[in-house]
């Protein structure tokens, strides 16, 4: 198990990460999520031993890693671009670490890993002949070939286009599960984090503001800013929050965040609104409405409906798609 206790890192006396506590059980994937500059990559580098700590500790199975150099921690690091050896074939790239250890049956192990990442038969290819997604799969196989007790993933899919990134995120999750690999991943993409990981830590300004199982963090964000970062559409406060909660059959609260699909077109719904804009997608019609007592909000409608701009409509609220703060939340 990886454990971080009160980890702090500073550059020239300026704090980059402050008092971070994290635990990663064996066989699970933890995503550290946050905007650029929040300190998530610094955490990864500190775990790898590439950044000295200004406070706290990093340990593995209870053993403090202070003073243990990077190459002796038993961790593997996968970068954004894979950083393959261009002059070596795919098979020799993947087999690099086992060859250094003079491990037996290296060729067999390389074949197994290439099959695991969906590249069986690619062993004789050079990296320059592969697509970006294929190269990243080779880099993943090479990292797994080192049999790391922890795999560190530094925004491993960010260099890929959107469609490929989404597909490879699903594959990455399956590969890590099949291999039983414990992994720490940093990313700014919450969809990628939701797809790949078991647990999530959200960082802001060098601190972890929330950590826990993916479903718990998504269902109950720690504060409005976290909710908006994770993909909730809007946050309402005071009278607007009370109106949304009343329409959902919930008691009033200080603030409420709503997902885009929490408000939906319903002729018998309790909220009245005026359509501001309407846009059809392959799955549904996305609306922006001016709801009475609430203000501008996002809503959805079925594809067979045709709400026009300026039309008065009724809306229902799905209580399961709300995040509610009973008392005053942190400022956002």
N, C-alpha and C positions, 0 to 999 in steps of 0.2 A: 504494500500500500504506500502511495505517495502522500506525504503530509507536509504542508507549509504552515508555519506558526509565526505570526507577527512579522512576516517577511517585508522588509523595506529595502529599496534601492534608491540611491541618489547619484546624480551626476554633477560634479563640481559643487556639491553642497545643496543642489536643488532637488527636492524629492520627486522621483518619477513613479514610485510605488510605495504605498504606506500601509503598514500593519495588515497585510493580507493573510487570511487563514483559509486554507483549502484542504480537503481530503479527497483522494481518488482511490476507491476500492479496486482490487485486482479484477481484471477482465472487463472493466467499464471504460467508457469514453466520456471525458469531461471537456466541454467546450467553454473556453473563456471568450466572452463576447463583449464587444464594445466599439465605440467609434475610434477613428485614427487618433493617436496621441493619448489614449486613456491609460496605457501602461501594460496592455495585454502581452505584447511581444517581449517586453522587459521581463515579465513573469516567466515566459518560456525560456528565455536566455538564462535567467537566474537558476531555474530548475536544471538546465543543461550544464551549469557551471561556467557559463560564458560571461556572466556578470557577477561581480562580488556583491555580497549583501552588506548593507549598512546597518541591518538589524534583523533579528529573527533567525529562523532555521529552516532548512529543507532536509527532509529525512525520507528514507525508504525502509519500510518494515521496522521502524523504530530506530534505525541507525542514522545518526547525523552525517550528512554528506559534506560538512565543512572540511575543506582541505583536500577533498577527493577530486582529482582533475577530471575534466570532461571525458577523456577517453577511457577512464576506469569506472564510470558510473553505470555502465551497462545500458545506456539509453541510446536511441537512434533518433536522428533529426531529419525530417523531410521538409525541404524548402518549397517555395512557390513554384520554382521552375525545374525542380528535380535535380539539376546539376549533375547530369550523367557525364561519363567520360566519352567524348565524341568519337575517339579512335577505337573504342572497344565495342564488340558486338553486344547485343542485348544479353546473351547468356553470360558473357564475361563481366558485364556490368553487375548483373544480379549475383554472380558468384564471387564477387570481389572480396567480401568479408569472410566467407567460408574458406577461400583459398589462403587468405592471410593466416587463418587459424589452422590451416592444414587439416580441415575437417574431412572425414571420410565421406564418400558418396556425394561429393559436391554436385556432380552433373545431375544426379537423381533429384537432389533437393532443388536445384535450379528449375528443372522441369516441373516439379510439383508447384513451385511458386508461380511460374509463368502460367500454369493452368489455373491457379487460384485467382490471378488477376485478369484472366480472360485473354491471355496472349500465348497460348500453346502454339508451337510452331514458329514463333518469332525469334528464336534463339540466335539465328545467324544474321539477323538484320542489324544494321547500324542505326544509332539514334537519329541521324539526320534523315533517314527514310521514313520516320514515324510521324504521326500527327501529334499535336500537343497533348491530347488525352492519352494516347498510347505511351508517350514518353513519361507522363506522370504515373502511369500504371507500372512501368518498368522501375521508376524510382521507388515506388511503394514496395515492389517485390524485393528490390535491393535492400531497403531498410528492414524488411521482415527477415531477410536472409541472415542478418546479423543476430537474429533471435534475441531482440532487446527485451528487457523486462519492462521498459516503458518506451513508447513511440511518441515523439514530440512532432506535432504537425503545425507548421508555420504557414497559415493561410494556404493550404495545399492546392486549392482549386481556383484561387482568385485570378490566375493568369489565363483562364479558359473562358470561352464565350458562354453566354447564359445557358443555352440549351445543353451544351456539353457538360457544364458545371452541374446542372441539376441531375443529369443522368449519372455522372460519375460519383456524385454524392451518395446516391442510392447504392451504387456498387461498392463504394468505400465502406459504407456501413456493413454491408454483407460480408466483405472481405475481413474486416476487423473482427466481426462476430465469429466467423468460421475459424479464424486463426486464434481466437481467444486472447487478442492483444489488448493490453491496457494502454490507453492513449490519452494524451493531453493535446487539445487542438485550440489554436487561437484563430479567430475569424471576426470580421465585421458584419458578416452576412447571417442574419438570424435564421433564414430558411435552411442554409447549409448546416447550422448548428442543430436545428430541430431534426433534420434528416439523419445526421451522422451520430449524434451523441446521446448518452443516457442522462447526463447531468449537465447543468449550465451554470456558469458564474458570469454575472453581468458586472462589468467594470465601468467606472466613470471617475475621471480626474484622479487616477492612481489608486482608487479604492474599489473593493468588491462591495457593491450595493445590495446584491442578492445572489444566493447560491442554493441549488437544490435540484431535485428531479425535474426534467424538462416540463412535464405536465403541470407540476406545482407552480413553477416560475411563470408559465404562460397563463395559467388560470388566475393567479393572484400576484401580479406584479407588485414590487415593493413600494412604488410611488408612481405618480403620473408620468414623469420623464422616462422611467423604465418601460411603462406601458406603451408610450408612443414609440420608443426605440424598437420594441419587440414587434410592432406592427398593428397595434390598436389604432383605430382611425382618428378618434378625438377624445379629449377630456373635457367634461362639463363640471362646473362647480355651482355652489349655492342654489339659486332658484332653478337654473337649467338642470342641474343634477337631480333636484327634487322632482321635477316634471318627468324626466326620463324614468326615474325609479318608480314613481307613482304609476306610470303607464305599464311598468313591468310587474306591478303588484308587490313592490319592495318598499320598506321604510326609507325615509329620507336619510341622506348621509352627506358628508362634506364634499365629496367629489366622486365622479364615476367616469371610467373610461369605457368606450364602446368600440367593439370590432365593427368593421365595415358592414358585415352581414347581420348585425344585431337588430337593426331597424329594417323592417320589410313591409312592402305594400300589402294592406289588408283592409278590404271595404268596411269591416266591423272593428278595426283597430281603434284604440283609445286616443292616439295622437293625431291631430289635424296638422296638415302641412301644405305648403305650396312648392311645386317643383321648380327648382332653379336651373338644373341641367339634367340631361339624360344621355347615357351612352350604352349601347348594346355591346356585350361581349359574347363569346360562344356559349357561356353557361347561364348568363343572367343579364338583366338590365341594371346598370349602376346609376344611381340617382344622387344628386345633391339637392336637398330640400331645405326650406325655411320652416321649421316646425314651431308651432305656437307654444310660447313659453320656454322654448329650448334654444332657438336660433338655428344657424346653419348646421346641417348634419348630413352624414352619408347614409344611404339606404339602398336596398336592392329590391328588384321586382322580377317576376317571372318573364321569360322571353316572349310569351304570348300577350303580354300587356303592352300598352302603348301610351304611357304617361307623357304628356307634352309639357313644355316649359310654360309656367303660369297656371297649370292645372292644380286644383285643390284635390288632395288625396288623404286617405287615412293610413296610419301606420301602426303596426304591432311591434312590441319590443320582446326579444328573446332574453330572459333573465340569465341564461347560461352563458351569454356572450358579453357579459358586463364584468368589469373589475371595480369593486366598490371600496372606498376608504371611509370607515365609520367616523373617524375623527380627522382633524386637519392633517393632510398629507404633507410630506416634505415639499418645499418649493420646487417648481419645475421651470 
